[in-house]
């Protein structure tokens, strides 16, 4: 669609603004949720070595992702951005709101991912920043968690059900976790892709890799500059 500058300005004024970084798994899952719940935002790609003052002013953490809504509410946790987008689109099945047990299961999996798996992932993938001698120890610890996810998916396969982490259906847990599994794979792609112990997990991850929205979510964008024309994401 070809818009005039006035059209662009009117649209952007009504938009929410997402500060993001392409490769950050927290930002990936925020973008994934926004796109798959049909939310439109102005996407501002952040140069982490030169963070824009506009980001620093609205968030003390100044870490991506940060969403500033059209009502000037600031949301600076990726899970909260995801939940915000899901609620706005009335896609409550992704949260299993009608089943407290399954809902708690979703958030327990996300907590394990964010607090435990991410800890080991960083020390495996970026071992040179920590203790390189402990890289394999952290890889093994991460693999234990991945194997537990794989076993969940294996149960779905044996029932002839879709491969998703909770209740054989796509939920917030799948959306929130896959970008971190992607990061783990990147640390040693060959080893990951040849590991048959996690073959169901690999199939699950491939669902996202081959999704029509994956190229949109992972598109490379130039760092945001207020002098440039706004980049509308999700249209």
C-alpha positions in Angstrom: 0.0 0.0 0.0 1.3 3.5 -0.9 0.6 6.0 1.8 1.2 9.7 1.8 3.2 11.2 4.6 0.0 12.6 6.2 -1.6 9.1 6.0 1.5 7.7 7.7 1.5 10.3 10.4 -2.2 9.8 11.2 -1.7 6.1 11.4 1.4 6.2 13.6 -0.2 8.6 16.0 -2.8 5.9 16.8 -0.2 3.2 17.0 1.5 1.5 19.9 5.3 1.6 19.8 7.5 -1.4 20.3 11.2 -1.0 21.0 12.8 -4.3 19.9 16.0 -6.0 18.9 15.9 -8.6 16.2 17.9 -11.5 17.8 16.7 -11.1 21.4 14.5 -14.1 22.3 12.4 -11.9 24.6 11.8 -9.4 21.8 11.1 -12.3 19.3 8.4 -13.7 21.5 6.8 -10.2 21.9 6.8 -9.6 18.2 5.5 -13.1 17.6 2.5 -12.5 19.9 1.8 -9.1 18.5 1.8 -10.3 14.9 -0.2 -13.5 15.6 -2.9 -11.5 17.5 -3.1 -8.9 14.7 -1.8 -6.0 16.8 -0.3 -3.1 14.9 2.7 -1.3 16.3 5.4 1.0 15.2 8.5 -1.1 15.4 11.7 0.6 16.6 14.8 -1.5 16.1 17.2 -0.7 18.9 21.0 -0.5 18.6 21.9 -1.9 22.0 25.2 -0.1 22.0 23.5 3.2 21.3 20.1 3.1 22.9 17.7 5.9 22.0 16.9 8.4 24.7 13.2 7.8 24.0 13.6 4.3 25.3 15.6 5.2 28.3 13.1 7.9 29.3 10.1 5.5 29.4 11.8 2.5 30.9 14.4 2.5 33.7 15.5 -1.0 32.6 15.9 0.2 29.0 16.1 -3.4 27.9 14.0 -4.7 24.9 11.3 -5.3 24.4 9.4 -2.3 25.7 5.9 -1.4 24.5 4.5 2.0 24.8 0.8 1.8 24.1 -1.3 4.5 22.3 -2.7 5.3 25.8 0.9 6.0 27.0 1.0 2.8 29.2 4.5 1.3 29.3 4.9 -2.4 29.3 8.5 -3.6 29.7 8.2 -7.3 30.3 7.9 -9.5 27.2 5.3 -11.9 28.8 3.2 -8.9 29.8 3.3 -7.6 26.2 2.2 -11.1 25.0 -0.6 -11.3 27.5 -1.7 -7.7 26.6 -1.8 -8.6 22.9 -3.7 -11.9 23.6 -6.3 -10.1 25.7 -6.8 -7.3 23.2 -7.6 -9.9 20.5 -9.8 -12.1 22.8 -7.6 -15.1 22.1 -8.1 -16.4 25.6 -7.6 -20.1 24.7 -3.9 -19.3 24.4 -4.0 -18.7 28.2 -6.3 -21.6 29.0 -8.3 -19.2 31.2 -11.2 -21.7 31.5 -8.9 -24.3 33.1 -6.9 -23.2 36.1 -4.8 -26.3 36.2 -3.7 -25.9 32.5 -3.2 -22.2 32.9 -0.9 -22.8 35.9 0.9 -25.5 33.8 1.5 -22.9 31.1 3.1 -20.4 33.5 5.1 -23.0 35.3 6.7 -24.0 32.0 7.5 -20.4 31.2 9.0 -19.8 34.6 11.3 -22.8 34.2 12.3 -21.5 30.8 12.9 -17.9 31.9 14.6 -18.6 35.3 16.4 -21.9 34.8 16.8 -22.7 31.1 17.8 -19.2 30.2 20.5 -19.3 32.9 22.1 -22.4 31.4 21.5 -21.2 27.8 23.5 -18.1 28.4 26.4 -20.0 30.0 26.4 -22.5 27.2 25.9 -20.2 24.2 28.1 -17.4 25.5 30.5 -19.4 27.5 33.4 -17.1 26.7 31.6 -14.4 28.8 31.3 -16.7 31.8 33.4 -19.8 32.4 34.3 -21.7 29.2 35.3 -24.7 31.2 31.7 -25.1 32.4 30.1 -24.9 28.9 29.2 -28.6 28.6 27.9 -28.6 32.2 25.4 -25.9 31.3 24.6 -27.6 27.9 23.7 -30.8 29.7 21.6 -28.9 32.2 19.8 -27.2 29.3 19.3 -30.5 27.5 17.6 -32.0 30.6 14.9 -29.3 30.3 14.7 -29.7 26.5 14.2 -33.5 27.0 11.4 -32.9 29.4 9.7 -30.7 26.8 10.4 -33.4 24.2 8.6 -36.0 26.4 5.6 -33.8 26.6 5.5 -33.5 22.8 6.1 -37.3 22.5 2.9 -37.9 24.5 1.0 -35.7 22.0 2.4 -37.7 19.1 1.5 -41.0 20.7 -2.1 -39.7 21.1 -2.2 -38.6 17.5 -2.5 -35.0 18.7 -0.8 -31.8 17.5 2.7 -31.3 18.9 2.2 -28.5 21.5 3.4 -28.2 25.1 0.1 -28.0 27.0 -3.2 -29.7 26.5 -2.3 -30.6 22.9 -3.1 -27.1 21.7 -1.1 -24.0 20.9 -0.7 -21.8 24.0 1.3 -19.0 25.4 3.8 -21.6 26.6 4.7 -22.5 23.0 5.0 -18.9 21.9 7.1 -17.9 24.9 9.5 -20.8 24.8 10.4 -21.5 21.2 12.7 -18.4 20.7 14.9 -19.7 23.5 15.1 -23.2 22.0 16.0 -21.5 18.8 18.9 -19.8 20.6 20.0 -23.2 22.1 20.0 -24.7 18.6 22.1 -21.8 17.2 24.9 -22.6 19.7 25.5 -25.9 18.0 23.2 -26.4 15.0 24.7 -29.7 13.8 24.5 -31.4 17.2 21.0 -30.1 17.8 19.7 -31.2 14.4 21.2 -34.7 14.6 20.0 -35.4 18.1 17.2 -37.9 17.8 16.5 -37.8 21.5 14.8 -34.5 20.9 13.2 -35.3 17.5 9.7 -34.3 18.7 11.1 -31.0 20.0 12.8 -30.5 16.6 9.5 -31.0 14.8 7.8 -28.6 17.2 10.5 -26.0 16.6 10.2 -26.5 12.9 6.5 -25.6 13.1 7.6 -22.0 14.0 10.5 -22.0 11.5 8.1 -22.8 8.6 5.3 -20.6 9.8 4.2 -17.9 7.3 4.9 -15.3 10.0 8.4 -16.3 10.9 10.1 -14.3 8.1 8.1 -11.3 9.1 9.1 -11.6 12.8 12.7 -12.2 12.0 13.1 -9.6 9.2 16.2 -7.4 9.5 15.5 -3.7 10.0 17.8 -0.8 10.3 18.2 0.7 13.8 15.5 3.3 14.5 16.1 6.9 13.9 13.4 9.5 14.6 14.3 11.2 11.3 13.3 8.1 9.3 9.8 7.2 8.2 8.1 5.0 10.9 8.1 1.3 10.3 4.7 -0.2 10.8 4.7 -3.8 12.0 1.8 -6.2 11.9 -0.3 -4.8 9.1 
